[in-house]
Amino acid sequence: MNTINDTNYNFPKQKSVYKGKVREVYNIDDRYLVMIASDRLSAFDVIMPKQIPFKGQILNQIATKMMKATEDLVPNWLISNPDENVAVGHLCEPFKVEMVIRGYLSGHAAREYKSGKRMLCGVEMPDGMQENDKFPQPIITPSTKADNGEHDEDISREEILAKGIVSENDYLILEDYTRKLFQRGTEIAKERGLILVDTKYEFGKTKDGKIVLIDEIHTPDSSRYFYIDGYAERQEISEPQKQLSKEFVRQWLIQNGFQGKDGQQIPEMNEEKITEISERYIELYEQITGEQFVKANVENVEERIERNVLAFLNKQ
């Protein structure tokens, strides 16, 4: 199976390329950003040695659908999708924070809570909660945006403002947009029998100073989903929730002795495990969009992407 790992294109008027954990972003003439969603799998801020078939296509297509479903609330950077794995948008200067919002005590928040902490990013978490309980109100727990594979770190609203990472006026907009997007995402998920548990949003500023949503939105890499059916019953007996997110990958890694810490060895991911992860990503796509996933032709996937991006750029 052909997967997309590392791309090395040289598009017309290309100024630079930034390679993140999963996405590769090409700057075209300081005007457009061509974002290619690879099939790389990242967990605990570490890129796994093997890629997951169709993962990039799934992330790109979910993000596109969700941006279109929220553009009446929050402006976004997207212009076009010339290829199943590609989004082209306006050049933006990204904010150096990720806006994480949590409706439930899960994942990182639950791990911190279990260790005895009741403050997360300057936000108080109530006593007496159990893992996967719903918060009285969704909480915003930002993290710093790490460069080149470094670990993202929790940060409070107060620290962000004190360090001048984001101005107060801009931060108020980021908070407002984050809450609106999470509310809409919650409504969309509910229609599909899912609970949007937590997610993260990234924002940037266009050349004319407009704040827009960038990167991905409501994908299994950026979000956690539970099934509504059976949620209450599982909580009642303290049973793990059935979920659709990348958390199942993290849990498998933890069970095999890996949490991204120094000296730990990444466990071997065999073909069976890779197929299972790919199928879980497809399951989430179909569940959250209500549409059947159509696998793109990956026979010459890198040539296909280059051809489609060039066709778009030649029309501009």
Secondary structure per residue as TSV (DSSP state, phi and psi in degrees):
chain	resnum	aa	ss	phi	psi
A	1	M	-	360.0	123.5
A	2	N	-	-75.8	126.9
A	3	T	-	-123.7	162.5
A	4	I	-	-99.0	116.1
A	5	N	-	-107.0	-70.6
A	6	D	-	-126.7	126.2
A	7	T	-	-107.1	150.3
A	8	N	-	-140.3	66.8
A	9	Y	-	-87.3	159.2
A	10	N	-	-133.1	82.9
A	11	F	-	-77.8	156.3
A	12	P	T	-56.5	136.5
A	13	K	T	62.0	22.8
A	14	Q	E	-70.1	129.7
A	15	K	E	-99.1	-37.3
A	16	S	E	-165.6	169.8
A	17	V	E	-139.1	135.6
A	18	Y	E	-114.5	130.4
A	19	K	E	-112.3	110.1
A	20	G	-	-88.3	-166.5
A	21	K	S	-65.9	-37.1
A	22	V	S	-123.3	-37.6
A	23	R	E	-102.9	149.8
A	24	E	E	-119.9	125.9
A	25	V	E	-118.5	118.1
A	26	Y	E	-101.6	126.4
A	27	N	E	-87.8	118.9
A	28	I	E	-108.3	106.0
A	29	D	T	59.8	29.1
A	30	D	T	50.9	30.5
A	31	R	T	-125.7	-48.7
A	32	Y	E	-117.1	155.2
A	33	L	E	-116.5	126.1
A	34	V	E	-101.4	111.5
A	35	M	E	-106.0	118.1
A	36	I	E	-104.9	122.4
A	37	A	E	-87.6	110.6
A	38	S	-	-78.7	178.4
A	39	D	S	-98.8	14.4
A	40	R	-	-66.3	150.1
A	41	L	-	-117.7	123.9
A	42	S	E	-116.5	137.8
A	43	A	E	-148.2	139.4
A	44	F	T	53.4	36.1
A	45	D	T	62.6	22.9
A	46	V	E	-120.7	133.6
A	47	I	E	-82.9	124.7
A	48	M	-	-70.2	152.5
A	49	P	S	-67.2	-25.4
A	50	K	S	-116.3	150.1
A	51	Q	-	-93.0	161.9
A	52	I	-	-110.5	118.3
A	53	P	T	-53.8	131.9
A	54	F	T	70.8	2.7
A	55	K	H	-61.0	-45.1
A	56	G	H	-62.7	-42.5
A	57	Q	H	-60.4	-43.6
A	58	I	H	-61.7	-49.1
A	59	L	H	-60.9	-45.7
A	60	N	H	-63.5	-42.6
A	61	Q	H	-75.7	-35.4
A	62	I	H	-65.1	-46.6
A	63	A	H	-58.8	-41.7
A	64	T	H	-62.9	-47.3
A	65	K	H	-61.2	-40.4
A	66	M	H	-72.5	-33.6
A	67	M	H	-65.6	-40.9
A	68	K	H	-68.0	-28.9
A	69	A	H	-81.8	-6.9
A	70	T	H	-124.8	1.8
A	71	E	T	-67.8	-16.7
A	72	D	T	-75.0	-19.1
A	73	L	T	-95.4	-45.1
A	74	V	S	-136.9	126.9
A	75	P	-	-66.8	147.3
A	76	N	B	-130.8	172.4
A	77	W	-	-83.6	-10.5
A	78	L	E	-72.5	135.3
A	79	I	E	-112.0	-47.2
A	80	S	E	-158.9	161.1
A	81	N	E	-124.3	84.7
A	82	P	E	-72.2	-12.6
A	83	D	E	-148.2	156.9
A	84	E	T	-57.9	-27.3
A	85	N	T	-105.9	8.6
A	86	V	E	-126.5	137.5
A	87	A	E	-122.8	135.7
A	88	V	E	-115.1	131.3
A	89	G	E	-144.1	-179.3
A	90	H	E	-70.7	143.5
A	91	L	-	-62.2	129.7
A	92	C	E	-134.6	153.5
A	93	E	E	-94.7	110.5
A	94	P	E	-71.8	145.3
A	95	F	-	-71.6	147.2
A	96	K	S	-86.1	25.0
A	97	V	E	-133.2	150.7
A	98	E	E	-104.7	131.6
A	99	M	E	-91.6	98.7
A	100	V	E	-92.3	131.7
A	101	I	E	-129.4	135.9
A	102	R	E	-126.2	125.6
A	103	G	E	-96.2	-15.6
A	104	Y	E	-139.9	156.7
A	105	L	S	-83.5	87.7
A	106	S	-	-140.0	166.1
A	107	G	H	57.5	-130.7
A	108	H	H	-57.3	-42.5
A	109	A	H	-61.8	-41.7
A	110	A	H	-66.7	-38.6
A	111	R	H	-64.3	-41.4
A	112	E	H	-65.2	-41.6
A	113	Y	H	-62.2	-44.2
A	114	K	H	-61.6	-30.7
A	115	S	T	-77.6	-2.4
A	116	G	T	105.4	-5.8
A	117	K	-	-76.5	142.4
A	118	R	-	-121.9	1.9
A	119	M	E	-119.9	131.2
A	120	L	E	-132.6	115.6
A	121	C	T	56.4	37.6
A	122	G	T	79.4	4.5
A	123	V	E	-109.3	132.4
A	124	E	E	-82.7	135.0
A	125	M	-	-104.6	133.5
A	126	P	-	-63.3	150.2
A	127	D	T	-70.0	161.9
A	128	G	T	78.8	14.3
A	129	M	-	-90.5	152.1
A	130	Q	-	-113.8	161.2
A	131	E	T	-53.7	135.1
A	132	N	T	76.6	7.8
A	133	D	-	-68.5	153.3
A	134	K	E	-81.7	136.3
A	135	F	E	-70.9	151.7
A	136	P	E	-55.6	-39.8
A	137	Q	E	-140.2	146.2
A	138	P	E	-56.6	141.2
A	139	I	E	-112.8	143.0
A	140	I	E	-99.3	120.7
A	141	T	-	-127.4	85.1
A	142	P	-	-66.3	161.6
A	143	S	E	-135.0	154.0
A	144	T	E	-72.8	145.0
A	145	K	-	-86.3	109.3
A	146	A	-	-77.7	150.3
A	147	D	S	-102.5	143.8
A	148	N	T	51.1	48.8
A	149	G	T	82.9	-0.1
A	150	E	-	-71.1	161.6
A	151	H	-	-72.7	133.6
A	152	D	-	-66.1	147.5
A	153	E	-	-126.7	142.2
A	154	D	B	-60.1	144.2
A	155	I	-	-150.2	147.1
A	156	S	-	-91.4	160.8
A	157	R	H	-54.1	-43.8
A	158	E	H	-62.6	-41.5
A	159	E	H	-66.8	-40.2
A	160	I	H	-58.1	-45.3
A	161	L	H	-72.5	-41.6
A	162	A	H	-64.0	-36.6
A	163	K	T	-85.0	-4.8
A	164	G	T	70.2	22.6
A	165	I	S	-66.2	-39.5
A	166	V	S	-137.8	139.7
A	167	S	-	-70.0	157.9
A	168	E	H	-62.1	-41.9
A	169	N	H	-61.1	-44.8
A	170	D	H	-66.7	-39.2
A	171	Y	H	-65.0	-36.8
A	172	L	H	-61.3	-37.7
A	173	I	H	-67.2	-43.2
A	174	L	H	-60.0	-43.0
A	175	E	H	-63.5	-44.7
A	176	D	H	-62.2	-46.7
A	177	Y	H	-62.4	-40.4
A	178	T	H	-61.8	-45.2
A	179	R	H	-66.8	-39.7
A	180	K	H	-65.5	-43.3
A	181	L	H	-64.8	-41.2
A	182	F	H	-65.9	-38.3
A	183	Q	H	-63.6	-45.9
A	184	R	H	-64.5	-42.7
A	185	G	H	-61.7	-37.6
A	186	T	H	-63.2	-41.9
A	187	E	H	-66.8	-42.5
A	188	I	H	-63.5	-44.9
A	189	A	H	-61.5	-42.4
A	190	K	H	-60.4	-38.3
A	191	E	H	-61.1	-25.5
A	192	R	T	-101.5	10.9
A	193	G	T	78.2	22.7
A	194	L	E	-122.2	159.5
A	195	I	E	-111.7	124.3
A	196	L	E	-81.5	108.2
A	197	V	E	-80.9	-54.3
A	198	D	E	-156.4	163.1
A	199	T	E	-163.0	174.4
A	200	K	E	-134.8	148.0
A	201	Y	E	-125.4	146.0
A	202	E	E	-120.6	144.4
A	203	F	E	-129.7	155.8
A	204	G	E	-141.5	174.7
A	205	K	E	-120.4	128.9
A	206	T	E	-75.3	171.9
A	207	K	T	-58.6	-29.7
A	208	D	T	-92.4	13.7
A	209	G	S	86.2	11.7
A	210	K	-	-86.3	132.9
A	211	I	E	-84.8	125.8
A	212	V	E	-133.3	155.1
A	213	L	E	-73.9	133.8
A	214	I	E	-127.7	179.2
A	215	D	S	64.3	-131.7
A	216	E	-	-111.4	165.5
A	217	I	-	-151.3	129.0
A	218	H	S	59.0	32.6
A	219	T	-	-93.6	166.5
A	220	P	T	-66.3	-17.4
A	221	D	T	-81.1	-30.4
A	222	S	T	-105.0	-5.6
A	223	S	E	-139.8	160.6
A	224	R	E	-122.4	133.8
A	225	Y	E	-124.3	140.8
A	226	F	E	-110.6	159.7
A	227	Y	E	-82.2	134.4
A	228	I	S	-63.5	-44.7
A	229	D	T	-61.5	117.3
A	230	G	T	90.0	-4.3
A	231	Y	H	-58.0	-53.0
A	232	A	H	-62.6	-40.6
A	233	E	H	-64.4	-40.8
A	234	R	H	-66.2	-40.1
A	235	Q	H	-63.1	-38.0
A	236	E	H	-59.8	-36.1
A	237	I	T	-108.4	15.6
A	238	S	T	54.6	42.9
A	239	E	-	-97.2	144.1
A	240	P	-	-57.5	143.8
A	241	Q	-	-77.4	146.3
A	242	K	-	-76.7	122.0
A	243	Q	E	-134.5	157.5
A	244	L	E	-119.1	103.4
A	245	S	E	-173.7	-179.0
A	246	K	T	-76.9	-3.3
A	247	E	H	-60.1	-31.7
A	248	F	H	-63.8	-30.8
A	249	V	H	-68.8	-46.1
A	250	R	H	-59.5	-43.6
A	251	Q	H	-64.1	-38.9
A	252	W	H	-63.1	-42.0
A	253	L	H	-64.7	-43.1
A	254	I	H	-60.3	-44.4
A	255	Q	H	-61.4	-26.3
A	256	N	T	-102.3	22.0
A	257	G	T	79.3	24.8
A	258	F	-	-129.8	125.8
A	259	Q	S	-134.7	23.8
A	260	G	S	78.6	11.6
A	261	K	-	-88.1	155.8
A	262	D	T	-55.6	135.2
A	263	G	T	88.0	-10.3
A	264	Q	-	-83.4	143.1
A	265	Q	-	-97.0	131.7
A	266	I	-	-67.7	125.7
A	267	P	-	-66.6	153.3
A	268	E	-	-67.4	129.4
A	269	M	-	-106.4	102.9
A	270	N	-	-80.1	176.1
A	271	E	H	-61.1	-36.3
A	272	E	H	-62.9	-43.3
A	273	K	H	-67.0	-40.7
A	274	I	H	-62.2	-43.8
A	275	T	H	-63.0	-41.6
A	276	E	H	-61.1	-45.0
A	277	I	H	-64.6	-42.2
A	278	S	H	-60.6	-43.3
A	279	E	H	-66.1	-34.5
A	280	R	H	-66.4	-39.4
A	281	Y	H	-64.2	-41.6
A	282	I	H	-64.4	-39.2
A	283	E	H	-60.1	-43.6
A	284	L	H	-66.2	-41.9
A	285	Y	H	-54.1	-49.8
A	286	E	H	-69.5	-34.3
A	287	Q	H	-69.9	-45.9
A	288	I	H	-79.8	-27.7
A	289	T	H	-96.0	-21.2
A	290	G	S	73.3	15.1
A	291	E	S	-123.6	152.3
A	292	Q	-	-72.9	137.8
A	293	F	-	-78.7	130.1
A	294	V	-	-108.5	113.0
A	295	K	-	-68.9	129.6
A	296	A	-	-72.6	159.1
A	297	N	-	-72.7	116.5
A	298	V	-	-109.7	19.0
A	299	E	T	-59.2	-47.3
A	300	N	T	-129.7	67.8
A	301	V	H	-63.6	-39.9
A	302	E	H	-70.4	-36.4
A	303	E	H	-66.6	-39.4
A	304	R	H	-59.8	-46.5
A	305	I	H	-61.9	-47.6
A	306	E	H	-59.9	-44.5
A	307	R	H	-61.2	-44.5
A	308	N	H	-70.5	-38.5
A	309	V	H	-66.8	-43.5
A	310	L	H	-61.3	-39.0
A	311	A	H	-62.1	-39.0
A	312	F	H	-67.0	-48.4
A	313	L	H	-65.1	-32.7
A	314	N	H	-68.3	-20.3
A	315	K	H	-86.1	-12.2
A	316	Q	-	-83.1	360.0
